């Protein structure tokens, strides 16, 4: 094939894409966290269980990117299967960071995030999903729950200790503490 068989429209003729901060309605100096999501029917699913992205960009039929503002909390689940059934469950609760925060490098999360909880395996992921459902049953958005609760839940899960519940009283105490100067 020679160059004349390709379409003439290239990146040179395409309009430059606006910066991500402009897409979210934020100043250009606002640090944003980009979280990759994907879906391949019956094989692979990388999705958000909770969290409110400032914007979601659809890249193609299978992939998208969720954009979060600093300090936003979100939960991403990775599920994989093969011809014989589920082979991988992976759940992470994360908090978007500012440039001054310590962040962990996490695949598919740019530039990184604070990892509050990490669960691997069907039983661990199901236990965390039950806690998320219980928080929602209280009328509390899981993304609004205390980051300390998610850390405690993750540590208890790793130590194979009984998992704590989240109560309306605990949430009210966290909100009151956050309001203090």
Buried (B, 14 or more C-beta within 10 A) or exposed (E): EEEEEEEEEEEEEEEEEEEBBEBBEBEEEBBBBBBBBBBEEEEBBBBBBBBBBBBEBEEEEEBBBBBBBBEBBBBBBBBBBEEEEEEBBBBBBBBBBEEEBEBEEBEBBBBBBBBBBBBBEEEBBEBBBEBBEBBEEBEBEBBEBBBEBBBBBBEBBEEEEEBEEBBEEBBEEBEEEEEEE
